Amino acid sequence: MKKLLLIDVSAVFHRSYNALRRTTGGMTTSAGIPVTGTYGTLNTLFSILEKDDYDCVVPCYDAGGNFRKKESDTYKGNREKQNVEFYADLSLLKEDVLPSLGMTPCGAKGWEADDILATISRNSPAYSEIHILTCDKDLLSLVSNKVKVILFNSAKKVRVYDIDGVLEDLGVYPAEVKYLKALSGDKSDNVAGISGIGPKTAIRIIEESRPKGEDEFLSGADRIAFHPKVKEQAATFYANLRLVDLSNDVPDLRWFASTPPADESVRGVFTALEFGSFLKEKRYGKIQEALRVSTHVVSGE
């Protein structure tokens, strides 16, 4: 059984950066290189890799030019603008550190990390099980018989969601999460819900709109749009749905499987960034095993 781990780099980095900024005030090397988010993201990633055995790891990220912002001026308009240090740190992680660890980050201009994660999770027949590491509940919509979401809040708050877990937590099935958000809104993405409809009402509408036989020819979205509590604001529902839906595959997306990194490469990165805690013998041994680090050295004549 082959297992694939997808990393929501954008979400994990953002959470790690802000958490460490609050607790440490930020981290830089002796040369002044900002490494707060990089260190936090790697610490999270290693904690997951050390618990399970993955055949491949693919980091996914936002490449900019989000098409949803073209559809809605307010989409994610509540997000705080980050400083130069944040982006320098993130760039270091994507362009230097993760590749040195044998991973090739994947992104596509115009699409969000969520879309990349959705596309890869739907189009990876070589893997019998896929896990998505994220801090974002939006991705619970991708859970299936094959896909599970590892929701990371902190080292002590990690939950792996399967279909039953999503139903227990949100009150709807994974395929219905987009309807829940389109009806009741999503504060994190600044998507306003339909007036008078909160999460509990939205769940009831979704339950009442499931196919009953005579309306099976309608899509799930259309059945909800015809619901008495929604039909007068159906246009808003459909507009919201376009913003929160992850059903479209990113066209011509190319992604690359991870490869076992060389020991010298891994040690070199940790040493250059002064991540001494990763180089301690016991921890480094676990990291070596998790990354399947190659210790083979080719000697020249």
C-alpha positions as CSV (number, residue, x, y, z in Angstrom):
1,M,0.0,0.0,0.0
2,K,1.6,3.3,-1.1
3,K,0.9,6.4,0.8
4,L,1.2,10.1,-0.3
5,L,1.4,13.1,2.0
6,L,0.4,16.5,0.6
7,I,1.4,19.5,2.6
8,D,-0.7,22.7,2.7
9,V,2.5,24.8,2.9
10,S,0.7,28.2,2.8
11,A,-1.5,27.4,5.8
12,V,1.1,25.5,7.9
13,F,3.7,28.2,7.3
14,H,1.3,31.0,8.2
15,R,0.2,29.2,11.5
16,S,3.8,28.4,12.4
17,Y,5.1,31.9,11.7
18,N,2.5,33.6,13.8
19,A,2.7,31.1,16.6
20,L,6.5,31.4,16.9
21,R,6.4,35.2,16.6
22,R,4.1,35.3,19.6
23,T,6.2,33.0,21.7
24,T,9.7,33.9,20.7
25,G,9.5,37.3,19.0
26,G,10.8,35.8,15.8
27,M,13.9,33.8,14.8
28,T,16.8,34.9,12.6
29,T,20.2,33.3,12.0
30,S,23.4,35.1,13.2
31,A,23.6,36.5,9.6
32,G,20.1,38.1,10.0
33,I,18.2,35.6,7.8
34,P,14.6,35.3,9.0
35,V,13.7,31.6,9.6
36,T,10.7,31.8,12.0
37,G,8.2,30.2,9.6
38,T,10.7,27.8,8.1
39,Y,11.7,26.4,11.4
40,G,8.1,26.1,12.6
41,T,6.9,24.4,9.4
42,L,9.7,21.9,9.4
43,N,9.1,21.1,13.1
44,T,5.4,20.4,12.2
45,L,6.3,18.4,9.1
46,F,8.9,16.2,10.9
47,S,6.4,15.5,13.8
48,I,4.0,14.1,11.2
49,L,6.6,12.2,9.1
50,E,8.0,10.6,12.3
51,K,4.5,9.1,13.1
52,D,3.8,7.5,9.7
53,D,5.5,6.0,6.7
54,Y,5.0,7.9,3.5
55,D,6.2,6.9,0.1
56,C,6.0,10.4,-1.3
57,V,5.7,14.0,0.1
58,V,4.5,16.9,-2.0
59,P,4.3,20.5,-0.6
60,C,1.7,22.7,-2.2
61,Y,1.5,26.5,-2.1
62,D,-0.3,29.6,-3.3
63,A,1.5,30.9,-6.4
64,G,-0.4,34.3,-6.6
65,G,-2.9,35.7,-9.0
66,N,-5.9,34.0,-7.2
67,F,-8.8,33.8,-9.7
68,R,-11.3,34.1,-6.9
69,K,-10.2,37.6,-6.1
70,K,-11.2,38.6,-9.6
71,E,-14.7,37.3,-9.0
72,S,-15.1,39.0,-5.6
73,D,-13.3,42.1,-4.4
74,T,-13.9,41.2,-0.8
75,Y,-12.7,37.6,-1.0
76,K,-10.0,37.2,1.7
77,G,-10.1,41.0,2.0
78,N,-9.8,40.6,5.8
79,R,-6.4,39.0,5.6
80,E,-3.6,41.0,7.3
81,K,-0.9,42.1,4.8
82,Q,2.4,40.4,5.7
83,N,5.8,42.1,5.9
84,V,8.9,41.6,3.8
85,E,10.4,39.3,6.4
86,F,7.4,36.9,6.1
87,Y,7.8,36.6,2.4
88,A,11.6,36.2,2.6
89,D,11.1,33.4,5.1
90,L,8.5,31.7,3.0
91,S,10.6,32.0,-0.1
92,L,13.6,30.4,1.7
93,L,11.4,27.5,2.7
94,K,9.9,26.9,-0.8
95,E,12.9,27.6,-3.0
96,D,15.8,26.3,-0.9
97,V,15.0,24.3,2.1
98,L,12.3,21.9,0.9
99,P,14.1,21.1,-2.3
100,S,17.2,20.3,-0.3
101,L,15.1,17.8,1.7
102,G,14.1,16.0,-1.5
103,M,10.7,17.7,-2.0
104,T,9.6,19.8,-5.0
105,P,6.9,22.4,-4.0
106,C,4.0,22.6,-6.4
107,G,2.0,25.7,-7.2
108,A,0.2,27.3,-10.2
109,K,-0.4,30.9,-11.0
110,G,-4.0,31.9,-10.6
111,W,-4.8,29.0,-8.2
112,E,-4.7,28.6,-4.5
113,A,-2.9,25.8,-2.6
114,D,-6.3,24.3,-1.9
115,D,-6.9,23.8,-5.6
116,I,-3.5,22.2,-6.0
117,L,-4.2,19.9,-3.1
118,A,-7.6,19.0,-4.5
119,T,-6.3,18.3,-8.0
120,I,-3.4,16.0,-6.8
121,S,-5.6,14.2,-4.3
122,R,-8.1,13.3,-7.1
123,N,-5.5,12.4,-9.7
124,S,-3.0,10.1,-8.0
125,P,-4.0,6.6,-8.8
126,A,-0.6,5.2,-7.8
127,Y,-1.4,5.8,-4.1
128,S,-3.9,3.8,-2.2
129,E,-4.0,6.3,0.7
130,I,-3.5,10.1,0.7
131,H,-3.1,12.4,3.7
132,I,-3.3,16.2,3.6
133,L,-1.5,18.1,6.3
134,T,-3.1,21.5,6.9
135,C,-4.4,23.9,9.5
136,D,-7.4,24.8,7.4
137,K,-10.8,23.1,7.9
138,D,-11.8,24.1,4.4
139,L,-9.9,21.1,3.1
140,L,-12.2,18.7,5.0
141,S,-14.3,18.9,1.8
142,L,-11.6,16.7,0.1
143,V,-12.0,13.8,2.6
144,S,-13.0,10.5,0.9
145,N,-12.5,6.8,1.2
146,K,-9.0,7.3,0.0
147,V,-8.2,10.8,1.3
148,K,-7.8,11.8,5.0
149,V,-7.0,15.3,6.4
150,I,-4.5,15.8,9.2
151,L,-5.7,19.0,10.9
152,F,-2.8,20.5,12.9
153,N,-3.5,23.1,15.5
154,S,-0.5,22.5,17.7
155,A,1.8,19.7,18.7
156,K,-0.9,18.5,21.2
157,K,-3.9,19.2,18.9
158,V,-3.6,17.0,15.8
159,R,-6.7,15.2,14.5
160,V,-6.9,12.9,11.5
161,Y,-10.3,13.2,9.7
162,D,-12.0,10.5,7.8
163,I,-15.6,10.7,6.5
164,D,-17.2,9.9,9.8
165,G,-15.0,12.5,11.5
166,V,-16.1,15.3,9.2
167,L,-19.8,14.3,9.7
168,E,-19.3,14.3,13.5
169,D,-17.5,17.7,13.5
170,L,-19.3,19.7,10.9
171,G,-22.7,17.9,10.7
172,V,-22.4,17.3,6.9
173,Y,-20.6,14.9,4.6
174,P,-17.3,16.1,3.0
175,A,-19.0,16.7,-0.4
176,E,-21.4,19.0,1.4
177,V,-18.9,21.2,3.1
178,K,-18.9,23.6,0.2
179,Y,-22.7,24.0,0.6
180,L,-22.3,24.7,4.3
181,K,-19.8,27.5,3.6
182,A,-21.8,28.9,0.7
183,L,-24.9,29.1,2.9
184,S,-23.5,30.2,6.3
185,G,-20.4,32.0,5.1
186,D,-16.7,31.7,5.9
187,K,-15.2,34.3,8.1
188,S,-11.6,33.2,7.4
189,D,-12.1,33.8,3.7
190,N,-14.4,36.8,4.2
191,V,-17.3,35.1,2.4
192,A,-20.6,36.5,3.7
193,G,-23.3,33.9,4.1
194,I,-26.9,34.2,3.2
195,S,-28.9,36.6,5.5
196,G,-30.6,34.7,8.3
197,I,-28.8,31.5,7.7
198,G,-26.3,30.3,10.3
199,P,-24.5,27.0,10.5
200,K,-27.3,25.1,12.2
201,T,-29.9,26.3,9.7
202,A,-27.5,25.6,6.9
203,I,-27.1,22.0,8.1
204,R,-30.8,21.6,8.2
205,I,-31.2,23.0,4.7
206,I,-28.6,20.6,3.4
207,E,-30.2,17.6,5.1
208,E,-33.6,18.6,3.7
209,S,-32.1,19.0,0.2
210,R,-30.6,15.6,-0.1
211,P,-32.0,13.5,-3.1
212,K,-35.4,11.9,-2.4
213,G,-35.9,10.1,-5.7
214,E,-38.1,12.5,-7.6
215,D,-35.4,15.2,-7.7
216,E,-32.4,13.1,-8.4
217,F,-31.9,14.8,-11.8
218,L,-31.0,18.0,-10.0
219,S,-27.5,18.7,-8.7
220,G,-27.0,19.1,-5.0
221,A,-26.5,22.9,-5.5
222,D,-29.7,23.2,-7.5
223,R,-31.7,21.3,-4.9
224,I,-30.4,23.7,-2.2
225,A,-31.1,26.7,-4.4
226,F,-34.8,25.7,-4.7
227,H,-35.1,25.3,-0.9
228,P,-37.7,27.8,0.5
229,K,-35.1,29.5,2.8
230,V,-32.7,29.9,-0.1
231,K,-34.5,30.5,-3.3
232,E,-34.9,34.3,-2.9
233,Q,-31.1,34.6,-2.4
234,A,-30.1,31.8,-4.8
235,A,-27.9,34.1,-6.7
236,T,-25.8,34.8,-3.6
237,F,-25.6,31.1,-2.8
238,Y,-24.3,30.3,-6.3
239,A,-21.8,33.2,-6.2
240,N,-20.5,32.0,-2.8
241,L,-20.3,28.5,-4.1
242,R,-18.0,29.5,-6.9
243,L,-15.6,31.0,-4.3
244,V,-15.6,28.0,-1.9
245,D,-15.8,25.1,-4.4
246,L,-12.7,23.0,-4.9
247,S,-14.2,20.7,-7.6
248,N,-12.3,22.1,-10.6
249,D,-8.9,20.5,-11.4
250,V,-6.0,22.8,-12.1
251,P,-5.3,22.4,-15.9
252,D,-1.9,21.0,-17.0
253,L,-0.7,20.7,-13.4
254,R,2.7,19.0,-13.1
255,W,4.0,17.7,-9.8
256,F,7.0,15.6,-8.9
257,A,7.5,12.8,-6.4
258,S,9.9,13.4,-3.5
259,T,13.2,11.7,-3.4
260,P,15.5,10.6,-0.5
261,P,17.9,13.5,0.1
262,A,21.6,13.1,0.6
263,D,22.8,13.3,4.2
264,E,25.2,16.0,3.4
265,S,22.4,18.1,1.9
266,V,20.2,17.8,5.0
267,R,23.0,18.5,7.5
268,G,24.2,21.4,5.4
269,V,20.8,23.1,5.5
270,F,20.3,22.6,9.2
271,T,23.8,23.8,9.9
272,A,23.5,26.9,7.6
273,L,20.2,27.9,9.2
274,E,21.5,27.1,12.7
275,F,18.7,24.6,13.4
276,G,20.8,22.9,16.1
277,S,17.8,21.1,17.7
278,F,17.3,19.2,14.4
279,L,21.0,18.1,14.5
280,K,20.9,16.6,18.0
281,E,21.7,12.9,17.6
282,K,18.3,11.4,18.7
283,R,16.2,13.9,16.8
284,Y,18.3,13.8,13.7
285,G,18.1,10.0,13.6
286,K,14.3,10.2,13.5
287,I,14.5,12.9,10.8
288,Q,16.9,10.7,8.8
289,E,14.4,7.8,9.0
290,A,11.4,10.0,8.2
291,L,13.0,11.5,5.1
292,R,14.7,8.3,4.1
293,V,18.0,10.2,4.0
294,S,20.7,8.6,1.9
295,T,23.9,8.2,3.8
296,H,25.7,6.5,0.8
297,V,28.9,8.4,-0.1
298,V,30.5,7.9,-3.5
299,S,34.3,8.3,-3.1
300,G,36.4,9.5,-6.0
301,E,39.7,8.2,-7.2
